[in-house]
Amino acid sequence: MKLMEMLDTSGEYVTSLVKKLAPPLVTLLSAEPEIQYVALRNINLIVQKRQGSPLSDHK
Protein backbone atom coordinates (compact mmCIF):
# COMPACT_ATOMS: atom_id res chain seq x y z
CA MET A 1 0.00 0.00 0.00
CA LYS A 2 2.80 2.44 0.79
CA LEU A 3 4.36 1.90 -2.61
CA MET A 4 0.99 2.41 -4.32
CA GLU A 5 0.83 5.86 -2.69
CA MET A 6 4.12 6.79 -4.36
CA LEU A 7 2.83 5.90 -7.83
CA ASP A 8 0.71 8.16 -9.97
CA THR A 9 -2.80 7.36 -8.71
CA SER A 10 -4.42 8.42 -11.96
CA GLY A 11 -2.25 5.95 -13.84
CA GLU A 12 -3.46 2.71 -15.32
CA TYR A 13 -0.81 0.71 -13.44
CA VAL A 14 -2.31 1.31 -9.99
CA THR A 15 -5.78 0.43 -11.27
CA SER A 16 -4.56 -2.84 -12.73
CA LEU A 17 -2.64 -3.58 -9.52
CA VAL A 18 -5.77 -3.18 -7.41
CA LYS A 19 -7.71 -5.40 -9.84
CA LYS A 20 -5.06 -8.10 -9.43
CA LEU A 21 -5.14 -7.82 -5.63
CA ALA A 22 -8.93 -8.12 -5.30
CA PRO A 23 -9.49 -11.86 -5.92
CA PRO A 24 -6.71 -13.13 -3.58
CA LEU A 25 -7.86 -10.85 -0.76
CA VAL A 26 -11.47 -11.97 -1.14
CA THR A 27 -10.33 -15.63 -1.19
CA LEU A 28 -8.55 -15.10 2.13
CA LEU A 29 -11.93 -14.34 3.74
CA SER A 30 -12.63 -18.08 3.87
CA ALA A 31 -9.48 -18.77 5.97
CA GLU A 32 -9.00 -18.79 9.74
CA PRO A 33 -10.32 -15.83 11.76
CA GLU A 34 -6.86 -14.27 12.21
CA ILE A 35 -6.25 -14.27 8.46
CA GLN A 36 -9.78 -12.97 7.82
CA TYR A 37 -9.02 -10.04 10.12
CA VAL A 38 -5.81 -9.15 8.27
CA ALA A 39 -7.54 -9.51 4.88
CA LEU A 40 -10.44 -7.30 5.98
CA ARG A 41 -8.05 -4.64 7.29
CA ASN A 42 -6.21 -4.59 3.95
CA ILE A 43 -9.46 -4.49 1.99
CA ASN A 44 -10.66 -1.63 4.17
CA LEU A 45 -7.44 0.33 3.58
CA ILE A 46 -7.65 -0.13 -0.19
CA VAL A 47 -11.31 0.89 -0.32
CA GLN A 48 -10.64 3.98 1.82
CA LYS A 49 -7.71 5.10 -0.34
CA ARG A 50 -9.26 4.23 -3.72
CA GLN A 51 -13.03 4.67 -3.71
CA GLY A 52 -13.48 3.37 -7.26
CA SER A 53 -11.51 0.18 -6.68
CA PRO A 54 -12.88 -3.26 -7.63
CA LEU A 55 -12.81 -4.20 -3.95
CA SER A 56 -15.49 -1.64 -3.18
CA ASP A 57 -17.84 -3.63 -5.47
CA HIS A 58 -17.49 -6.87 -3.48
CA LYS A 59 -19.79 -7.59 -0.57
N, C-alpha and C positions, 0 to 999 in steps of 0.2 A: 504494500500500500504506500509506503514512503517513497518508493521509486516511481510509482504512478503519479504522485504529486509533482515530481520533478519534470515529468514529460508534459508536452503540450496537450492540455485536456481537450482541445477542440480537434485534435488529430485523430485519424482513423485507427492508429495503432492502439491507443488506450481503449477505444471502443471494442476492437477485436479482442484485446486482452481480457476485458471484462466478460465478453461472450464466451471465451474459452474457460474462464474460471467458474462460471455459473453451474454447469452440470456437475463437476466434482464436488462443489460445496453443497449442493442440494442432495447428492448421494450420501454425503457424510451425515445427513440428518437421520439416517436409519442405523447409525452406529450406537455405541454406548453413550450414556448420558454425558460423560465428561467431554467426549468428542463432539456431541451435539451442541454443547454449550460453546465450545470454541468455534464451531462452524457458524452458529447463529450470531456470535459476536462479530465474526468477519463479514458475514452477509450484511449485518446491520451497519457496519462501517462503510462498506461499499455503497449501500443504498443511500446513506446519509451524504456521502461525498459526491455521488453521481446519481442524481434523481432519475435520469432516463435510462438507467442500466437495465439489462435483461433480468437481473435478480429482483428488481422491484416488481416485475410481472409475475413472479412465482408466489404461490401462497402455501 
